[in-house]
Amino acid sequence: MTLQSIDWLIIASFFAISMLIGIVVSKRAGSNTSEFFLSGRSMPWWLLGVSMVATTFSADTPNLVADIVRNNGVSGNWVWWAFLLTGMLTVFLYAKLWRRSKVLTDLEFYELRYSGKEAAFLRGFRALYLGVFFNIIIMATVSLAAIKIGWILLGLTPLQTLLIASIVTVVYSSLGGLKGVLITDFFQFFIAIIGSVWATIVIVDIPEIGGLENLLTHENVKDKLSILPDFSDMDTLIVVFIIPIAVQWWSVWYPGAEPGGGGYIAQRMLSAKDEKNAVWATLFFNVVHYAIRPWPWIIIALASLIVFPEVSDLAKAFPHVDANIVRDDLSYPAMLTYLPSGLLGLVLASLIAAFMSTISTHLNWGSSYVVNDFYQRFIRPEASGKELVLVARISTVLLMVFAALLALVLNSALQAFNILLQIGAGTGLLFILRWFWYRINAWSEITAMVVSFLASLYFQLIHENIGFSEIPPSQELIMVILITTIAWVSVTLMTQPSNEETLKSFYRLIKPGAGWNKISTMVKNESTEDSLNSEEWDIPVAILCMVVGSMTVFSILFAIGYIIYGDFKLGAIMSSLGLLGIWSLMMLWKKLKMD
């Protein structure tokens, strides 16, 4: 494939604008860590919400969706759609709690909530475990997608792709801090959305597809269309629907969908100007991320089943691509080769935007852990603001280097997705309850982290080498969740809670309500503040909002799907349910307590 001058002009302009944004905001971002990592805690909801959406539209996400659709149909997406429940719980319950904490990173929470050396150890270890180890895996997955796109669409080697894309991203991320990331995300979001929708329209009309009607009735596609799985196929139903909806969403830690909020989602909430902006930002993100954005990727994935029905067809069409990375997820960039000049440049810019927005967020988020929760906390507590920003910029570069090296040995986005799910299995319930069960302590989290990692390592490595690999991955996931949950709950009950002063301080700041009766009684007996005695408990309303919000977003998701499929009757019914849900949320919103 040969790009025309117009394509290169669009791509070059995109790079130039991204760099310019980083340079313009660099002076203020370099003044201190609050500016570099949280933009001075003054960001509006619409900018934060768009940034969350842009970040999760990574270069590997369309590839992941294509892999899922080609193997398990549209309904296979429930393995990640189920995380909407986690997202809505964060919107209505945890967003305001995170904003009240006033921490710089979500790991700082550990020494706010727990006491003793174990709390300090947990904070420092998680800074490296999440900020470095986990973060590098995530960025490597995104970089792998960039490699495949560069190979298919530009004919670039993996090293060339990573050098070009990474250098620009590292430069504006290290210069502009979070504000540079947020502003660039806003710009990149619209390019990404326009590019994906426009590409879908054009691909559906290519001669090989012959229009939407031919696509939906094609022999290779028609059995892949159902949004809900086949309820008569119990094996598939358990894997792609029952486990995600019943267990996975609350029990598994996954970046961007952490039970109770966390990671870069928490970073966005902490940078909001107030609690309402934190809530609105996360609500906007969940609606767009789950209900609206997946459909262009799904349609292109379905189209690929006609043009490249088997992986062997992809290998035959692109013989210059390393056979080790030719998987179903290669089908998405493969379909983009059918785009005309001009549009191809725009779509390539949108995929570069997707790559850069995700990588820049993870670089800033990861370096915030390294700097605030490890370097300043344990190495140089007396470091100046400018020194900390310098360390942040150095760690940004190093994180990108290691992620790029790991990307060269991965094969597919789904491979990394499954690894991350298992490593985080069983820890989700703890992250949900630690705000509301005062007995949970640092040893609970250390146990959950260690047991989850060792159990998943057993199933990933040792288990498969001793002849038991016939156990389905879904059963392995359940076993890891069960083992981890039993372990951390047992440790919680056998150990003492954090010291009373720490718990009382946390209660005064957060006002969590349920599960803190013993602590709340102490605080109220010692306090003369009327606000502590008059604090109303709105958790039942928040949970009701979570349920209504989830049903509303799923209704919108279904409505769009059925309208695309041409089933306007079901589309109208689901649209009506979506509107009813929106009205219900507006009524319930008035009962939520927010500053």
C-alpha positions, 0 to 999 in steps of 0.5 A: 500500500502506498500513501499519497501526499494528502495522507502524509500531510494529515499525519504530519499535521497531527504530530505537529499539533500534538507536539505543540500542545505539550510545548505550550503547557510545559512551563506550568506543568513543570512547576510542581507535581500537583500541576504535572500529575493532576493539573492543579485539581481544576479540570471540568467534567467534559474535558476529563470525560473525553480524556477517559474515552480517548485513553480507552480507545487505544490502538489495540482496542479495535483489534481486541474487539475484532478478535472477539467478534471473529471467534465468539460473535458480537455477544462475545463482547460481554467479557468486557461489556460486563465491566459497565457495572463496575463503571457505574458503581464508580460513577455514583458511589466512588467518584465523590469518595475519591475526590474527597480523599484529596490524594495525589495518586490512588496509591496514596490512599493506602497510608490514608486508610491503613496504618503501620509499616505494612501500609507503607510497604503496600504503597511502595510495592504497588507503585512498582507493581502497578506503575511499572510491571502492570503498566508496561504490560498494558503499554506493550499491548497497545504498542503491539497493535501499533506494530501491526498497524504500521506493518500492514498499512505503512510497511514499517518494521516493528522498530521503525513503528515504535520509534516514530510513534513513541518519540512524539508521545514521550516528548509531549507527555513528559513536557506537558504533564496531565494537562498536556495529555488532557488537551491532546486527548480532547483533540485526538478524541474527535479525530478517532471517532470521525475516523472510525465511523467514516472508515466503517461507512466506506468499508461496508460499501466496498465491492467485496462487501456490497452494502450493509444488507449484504453484510448482515445476511452473508453466510460468514456473518449471520450467525455472529450477529446476536448481541446476546449469546445463545442461551441453549449453548451453556458452555459458551453462555457461561464463558461470555455472559454468566461469569462476566455478569455474575462474577467478573465485574466485581471480583477482577481488577482490570486497568480502566475498570477497577472495582471501586475506581482506581488507576488513571480513572481515579487520576482523572477524578482526583483532578476534577474541580469538585465532586460533581465534575468527577461524577459527570466525567465518569458518567460521560465516559461510561456511556460513550465507552460501552454504548456508542463507540464499539459499533464501528469496530464491530461492523468492520470485524464482521466485514473482515469475516467476508474478506478474510474468513480465516487467519490463513487468508490474512497470512496469504494477503500479507506475506511480509508480516511475521507469521508469529503475530498473524492472528484474528486481531490483525483483521482490523488493520487489514480491512483498513487497506481498502480505504481511499487516499485522504480518508486513509490518512485520516484513519491512520491519524485516528489510530495514531491518536488512539495509540498516543492518547493511551500511551500518554495517559499510562506514562503520566499515570505510571510516572506519578506512582514512581515519583509520588509513591516510591521516589518521594515517599521512600528515596528523597522525601525532601526533593523539590518540586522541580526535582520530582518533575525531572524524575517524572520525565525520566521515568516516562522515557524509561517506561516507554522503552521497556514497554516497546521491548516487551511489545516485540515478544507479544502475539495478540491483544487478547493474549495480554487481556486474559493474562491481566484478568487472571492476575487481578482475579479475586482482588476486586471485592476487596477494592469495593469493600475497603471503603465500607468495612473498617476491618480491612487492613493492609495485610488484607490487600497484601494477601489478595495481591500475592495470592492472586498473582501466585494462583494465576501464575500456577494456572498460566505456567505450572498447571499447563505443563503437568497435563491438566490444560483441558480445564477451561480458562473460565473455570481457572478464573473462577478458581483464582477468584475463589482462592484469593477471596477466601485468603484475604477475607480470612486474613482480615478476620484474623488480623487487627484493623488499622489503628483507631486514629488512622480510621477516625481520620479517614472517617472524618475526611471521607464520611463513608457511612456503612460498615463504620458504626464503631468508628463513627460512634467514636468520632461523633462522641469526640466531635462538636461538628454538626455536619458529622451528626447530620450526614445523610447516608445516600449509598442505597440511592447510589446503588439504585442509580448504578443499577438504573444507569447500567440498564440505561447504557445497555438499552442504548447499546442494544438500541444502536445495534438493532437499528444497525441490523434494521430491526427498527421495532426492537430498536424503538423499544430499547430506545424507549427504555433508554429514555426512561432510564435517563428520566429515572436517573434525573429524578434520582440525581437530586437525592445524591449528596455531593459537594 
